[in-house]
């Protein structure tokens, strides 16, 4: 499941940009690989992140993974609902399971990410 | 799938959390064929084993099981085991997978006389664990024995799904449950017979770990190793040095001085996991080390176990776990952390 309106990273994050704000989450492939997500560490609001910097982390019943910034900027919102119900990342990773919002320093950084077709191809290659 | 003790095992089928919750609510089945099974036979088998194992084999009644250890001379734990008295001259020892080969050599090297040893793991025997409050309802119609007569830690030879097997009322989850052992060629029929029941789902290593951790049962390689003795693990009752067995002298000395560290269970105030190897802090210094950590599906917080200095071990004591990313506040809890388990209490 790869929505057509998002951009993707090689670390399996997605970002949706609207009016200079990027909403970030993990992809369906990532949530399936992690299994039941038991904890989401949210980044501090106000934190400045460079593109590719570690923003936060998720823990699942069988693994843990870092979440990186798909593009640089300042964290302006986090999904506090995940503190009590991190399983939403499993059940709705592209919707209610978003993790944080970032005010982009340079929206052009998003253009360098994978589009849906490129990410699907990337997933196909990873399976080999 | 992951490597575990030289075997490849599934971490999960449907998902760790749902498998865990299903075990607490209904019943799950684990394929535990990786575990070692050794049978000892002969008139001296019990007295001989009683010198190698902490279990008092000679005073173990036929049809009963007892938890205990193989210790080295320093009382370091070579393995934790369940000893089952199948007959007056026949005993079965169930051991961990990763340690089975070493256990076998250790035991054979310390048996005197003409005790016969059968390595059932090498011979392809398998084992499945049916665990959960519905376990007896599932198993009852499939076996030719009265489960009501098989008490907690009882064992009997019986038929299950028409296959000859050994059935013990034991497990690693805290729930009512059974372990079923039979030659490998019999296991598919038994496993399929159990899974055919609508209450039963398969469960993997992930749920097995979170279930045992809620009960504060030790996992060899985490809470137990040759670096630890049963007293500091809080399991001295399963290694009473009132008899002479390998390691007993050292245990008597440890009991006299008290251990320098003890195993505690803890509960965090959040879902964030502590991990094995994390340092435990108190009063601004390291006072211990985490051995296991997991999210507890029953308590809905992160839980774990750690070895700490005895001064920091009392229930209610607040400690800090340095996870590497953050300082996680935890509170020492009473064992077991999960108290609703049905292993002893479920009426049959």
Boltz contact constraints between the chains, C-beta under 6 A:
constraints:
  - contact:
      token1: [A, 36]
      token2: [B, 15]
      max_distance: 6.0
  - contact:
      token1: [A, 36]
      token2: [B, 16]
      max_distance: 6.0
  - contact:
      token1: [A, 36]
      token2: [B, 17]
      max_distance: 6.0
  - contact:
      token1: [A, 38]
      token2: [B, 271]
      max_distance: 6.0
  - contact:
      token1: [A, 38]
      token2: [B, 295]
      max_distance: 6.0
  - contact:
      token1: [A, 39]
      token2: [B, 271]
      max_distance: 6.0
  - contact:
      token1: [A, 39]
      token2: [B, 272]
      max_distance: 6.0
  - contact:
      token1: [A, 59]
      token2: [B, 273]
      max_distance: 6.0
  - contact:
      token1: [A, 61]
      token2: [B, 16]
      max_distance: 6.0
  - contact:
      token1: [A, 61]
      token2: [B, 17]
      max_distance: 6.0
  - contact:
      token1: [A, 61]
      token2: [B, 206]
      max_distance: 6.0
  - contact:
      token1: [A, 62]
      token2: [B, 11]
      max_distance: 6.0
  - contact:
      token1: [A, 62]
      token2: [B, 206]
      max_distance: 6.0
